[in-house]
């Protein structure tokens, strides 16, 4: 894929690259796209509608792609002319390198070398030496070395898109909204369906679902009243509260309240129970929660957890989809279970 004005490098949570492409095809005019799974990067060429990139729910950052090549091509500096177009005597810049795979040079070495190349090129062709600022540069140059390929791009998003403005109430273990949005796509939720989140916490999953699909109803349950109040505040901040039923209740007994299969799909981020000696308790909780959810849903249950063996041991025969994602320095699994 050649670099150009319609070529972009999109970053996401590693493991969700194909979901980004799915959302892009749905929302944008895509000419070509490619990725390496677990790289957290998607290369995409658009045929228009560039401004709509900023409305993507599964993307963390957007950068304009200016160079693609093999790792050895980086040192030729073919990208320097394009970078120099943005340089003035007052412009500061920084180079950020991200690597996936094994390489002979470490990220700081690559950043330092590219930074020196930029300074020397600009000084030679424009008569001044640009200033490096690694904290708050005017221009961030991203060098992504993905196995044997290198991508050079100019960052367009000054703040990660995972910081949603609707989040006015916090949560001690809030789910990354990028993952929440991806789980909605993975679940197959359609316009007009009913979504249940039986461990809704601060409401991230139902909010993202309401911003992705039209005319849906969300049933949101959490046993902690303080979190339910925070979820309502976030829903009001996102202007999605009118289609939400928010219920403080014990989800492991939810069929006492929800009679029959009232949910088309359930999408959940249950507690991980990482604390020492919590494994037995959390396994029982998962079993009760998912068993109750199976009674309440018509189609499927989508959930995220690091406890792969707990899910596969108790509900392995119901698993129709599984994938690993890398978040917060740890691996977690997204499962889809068919309605029983």
N, C-alpha and C positions, 0 to 999 in steps of 0.2 A: 504494500500500500504506500503510495507516494504521499509526501507531506503536501499540505496545501491549505488554503483558507477555509476549506470545509472539513478539514481533518482535525480530530480531537483525541485527546487521551483522557479517559474517564477513570477515576479511582473509586473503588468500592471495598467492602469487606471481603477478604480472600475467601473464595468458595461460592460467591454470588455473581460471578462474572456473566454467566449465561442468563441470569435473571435481569441484569442490566440490559442485555441485548434484547430480551423479550419486551421489557418496558419501552425501550427505544423504538422498536418496530411498531409498537402500539401507539406511541405518542408522536413520533418524529418521522421524517422522510430519510431513511437510511439507505445509502448507496452500497457501502461495504462495512463489514465489522469483523474483528478477529480478537482473540484473546488466548492467554495461557491460563488454564484453571489454577486456582490458588495463588495467582500473581497479584490479585487485587487491581488489575489494570485491564481496560478494554479500549482498543483502538477502533475509532469509528469515523467513517466519512459520511457526511450528510449532504443531501441535495437541496437543503433549504431549512428554514425554521430554526436557525441557530439559537435565537433568543429563548426558544422553548426548552433548551437544555437545562436552564436554571430551575425548571419545574419538575425535573426528574426526582423521584422519591427514593431510588435505590443507589444514587450516586453521592459520593462524599465530596469530591473536588473535580473541577473541570479545567483542563489545560489545552491550549492550542498547540497542536503538534507541528513542529517545524523540521524534524529530521528523524528518519528511521534507517537503520543500517546494522551491519554486523559490528561486534564490539571493536574490532580493529579499525573500522571506519571513523570512529569517534575522533581520533587524533588528527584526521585530515582537516577538521574544522569547517566542514561545508555549511554548518548552521550559523557561523559567526556573522556572516553578512546580514542575515535576517535579524539577529539579535541587535546588531549595531543600529538598525533603523530606529530602535526605541530608546537609544542612549542620548542623553544630553549631559552637559557638564554638571547638572544638578541631580542626575538620576543615580540612585544607588542600586546595587544588585546583589543577589546572593545565589549560590548554587546548592541545590539539595539533591543528593544522590540516594536512590533506593535500589537495592540489589535483590534479585531472586535467583538462587543457584550458587554454584561455586565459581569464584573468579580470583585472578591473581592479585588484583588491587582491591583495597578496602574502600568503602564509600568516602571517607574523608580525603583519601588520596585522589580519587577521581574528581571530587568537588574542587579541591585545591588546584588541580591541573587545568580543569575546564575554566575555572575562574581566572587563572593567569592567562590562558589563551584569549579570553574575552577582553581582558585589560590590554594586552599587547595588540590585538586586532584593532580595537577602537582607538587606541593611541596612534597607531600607524595610519589609520584611514580617516580619523576625525579630529586628531590633534589634541586630544585630552585623554587622561587616564581615569576611567570610571572608578568610583569608590565602592568598596565591598562593604555590605551591611548584612550580617547574618541573622540579625534579630527581626528587623522590620524593613526589609528592602522594598524599594519602589517596584522592582522587577525581580520576580523569583523565577530562576531557570531550573527546571526539573530534569534530571538525568536518571532515567529508569533503565537499569540493566537487567533484563529478564532473560536468564539463561544465556544464549549466544546472540541475542538481539539487544540493541540500545535505542532508546527513544529520548529525544530532546524536545521539551515543550516549555511553553510559557504559561505560568499559572494564571488563571482568570478569576478564580474565587479567592477572595482575601480571607474569608472565614469558611470553615468547613460547613457543607450543607447539612450535616447531621445535627447541627445546632438549630432546632426548630423553635421558632418564635412563640409557639403556643405553650411551651413548657414553662409555666409559671409556678407549678408545684413540683417539688423534687421527689425522689424515691431512692432509698438506700441501694437498690440494685436495679436501676432503671435499664430497660432494654434499649440498645442502640436503635433509633428509629429507622435507620437504613435496613437493619435486619428485620424489624417489624414490617416494613413495607414489602420487603422481599418475601417474607412468609405469607403475606396476603396473596401475592402473585403465585407462589408455589402451591397454595391451597386450592387455586382455581376459582376463587370467589368471583361471582358474576353480579352484574347490576341487578338490584331488586331482591337479592337474597338476604337471609338473616344470619348474622355472624354472632357466635357466642365466644366470649373470653371469660373463662371461669376463674382465672387468676389475674385480674385486669390491672392490679397495681395502680400506676399513675395514668392508665388509659392509653398508652402509646399505640397498641395494636388496633383497637377499635377506631382511634382517631385517624391513623394512617389508612385503614380500610375505607373510612368514610371519605377521605380525600382522593382515593383511587377509584372507587366504584360508586355509581349513582344509585340513589333510591334504596340503599340498604338499611336494615334495622340491626342494631347492635344490642345484645344483652350482655352486660358487664357485671361480673360478680367478684367480690373479694371480701374476706372475712374481717379485714381490718378497716374499721370505720374511718380512721384518719386518712387512710390511703384513698378510700372511696371519695371523701371530700376533696382531696387533691386531684383525683381523676376528673371530677366534675368541673373544677376550676380550669384544668387543662382543656377539657372538651369545650367549655365556653370560650376559652382563648382561641381555639381552632374553629369556632362557629359550627361545631358538629353536634352540640348537645341535644338539639331537637329530635334527632333520630336515635338517641341512646336511652336504654333502660338500665339504670345503675342500681345495683342491689347489694347491700351489705349482708352477706350470708355465707355459710359454710359450704364450699363447693363440693366437698365429699358427701354431702347429703342433698345435693341440688335437685334431685328428682322428686323430693318431697314438695318442692316449690314449682318446678317446671314439669308439668305433666306431659309425658310423651316426647316425641322428636320435634321440638320446636325450633331447632337450629338447623340450617342447611349445612353449615360448617362451623367447627370450633378451631380457633387459632389461639395458642396459649404459650406463655413463658412461665412455667411453674417454678417455684423455689428450687434452688439447686441443692441446698442442704450440704454445703461443703464442710461444715464444722466437724471436728473429730467426734466419733461415735454416733453420728447422725444417720449413717447409711441405712440401718434397719428401719428407722422411723420414716426416712424419706422414701424408701422403697414401698412401704405400706401406704404412705400418702399418695404416691404416684398411682399405685394400683387402684385405690379408692377413687381418686380424681378421674382417671381415664375410664374406669368402669362406669362411673356416673355420666361422663361425657358421651360414651358410646350409646347410652340409652337416650340421650338428648339430641343427637345429631342424625341427620338423614344421609349425609354424603361422606364427610371425612373429618379427621382431626389432624391439625398441624401443630407441632410443638417443638421447642428447642430445649436441649439439656446436654450437659456433659456426661450424663449417666446413660451411656449407650447400652451397657449390659442390662441395666434395669429394665429398659424399654424392650429390648430384644428378647430378654428372658421371659417376660410376662405377656408381651403382645406381638412377638415376632411374626406370627402367622398373619397379622393384620397389616404389616408394614408394606406399603406400596411404593414408597420413595424414601430415600435417606441420603443425606449429604453432610459433609463436615465443613464447618466455617471456623475461621481464626479470628477471635475477638478478645481484646484486652490481654493479649499474651497467652491465651489459652484456646484449646480446641473445644468446640461444642458441636452437637449433632442436631440437624433438623430432620424430623421424622414426619411422614404423612401416614396415618392409619385409616384404612377404609372403615366406614360405618358398619358396625356388626349386624 
